[in-house]
Amino acid sequence: MKILVRNLSRSTTEIQIRKMFEEFGKVGNCNLVLDAITGKSKGFAFVEMDDEEQAVRAMKALNETMVDKSRIRVKTAQ
């Protein structure tokens, strides 16, 4: 299942995001989207988890939580 994580602080790293989701199961891919020109975070990321049950638990638990002073939004990627 592909998950969209939005409203990330510009200081949040891909490693931090991966660790948050790994608490709920195996993470296949984690991609923090970076600006092509500046190389800085655009404030969102995609996380892939093969086990749908683990992915749903992670989304429910992490949605609306505070990470680096930002309230993140977590949902299924379209």
C-alpha positions in Angstrom: 0.0 0.0 0.0 1.3 3.4 -0.9 0.9 6.1 1.8 1.1 9.9 1.4 2.5 11.8 4.4 1.8 15.6 4.1 2.5 18.7 6.2 6.0 17.6 7.1 8.4 20.1 8.7 11.2 21.0 6.2 13.6 19.7 8.8 12.1 16.2 9.0 14.3 13.6 7.3 13.6 10.5 5.3 15.2 8.4 8.1 12.8 9.8 10.7 9.8 9.0 8.5 11.0 5.5 7.8 11.5 4.9 11.6 8.0 6.2 12.4 6.4 3.7 10.0 8.7 0.8 10.9 7.1 0.7 14.3 4.0 -0.7 12.6 5.7 -3.1 10.2 8.0 -3.5 7.3 8.6 -0.5 5.1 9.4 -1.3 1.5 10.2 2.2 0.2 10.3 5.6 1.7 10.7 8.7 -0.4 10.9 12.2 0.9 10.1 14.6 -2.0 12.8 17.2 -2.5 12.8 20.4 -4.6 14.9 19.8 -7.7 16.6 23.2 -7.5 17.2 23.7 -3.8 17.4 20.1 -2.7 15.2 20.9 0.3 12.1 19.0 1.4 8.8 20.0 -0.2 7.0 18.9 3.0 5.6 15.6 1.9 6.7 12.0 1.4 5.5 8.6 0.1 5.9 5.4 2.2 5.2 1.9 0.8 4.2 -1.0 3.1 3.4 -4.4 1.6 1.1 -5.5 4.5 -2.2 -3.6 4.2 -3.2 -4.3 7.8 0.1 -2.8 9.1 -0.3 0.2 6.7 -3.8 0.9 7.9 -2.7 0.7 11.6 0.2 3.1 10.8 -2.0 5.6 9.0 -4.6 5.7 11.9 -1.9 6.0 14.5 0.3 8.6 12.8 -2.4 10.8 11.2 -2.6 14.2 13.0 0.4 13.6 15.2 3.1 16.2 15.9 6.4 15.6 14.2 9.1 18.3 14.4 6.5 20.9 15.5 4.2 20.1 12.5 0.9 18.2 12.6 1.3 15.6 9.9 -1.5 14.2 7.7 -1.3 10.6 6.7 -3.6 8.9 4.1 -3.6 6.4 1.2 -1.8 7.8 -1.8 -4.0 8.3 -4.9 
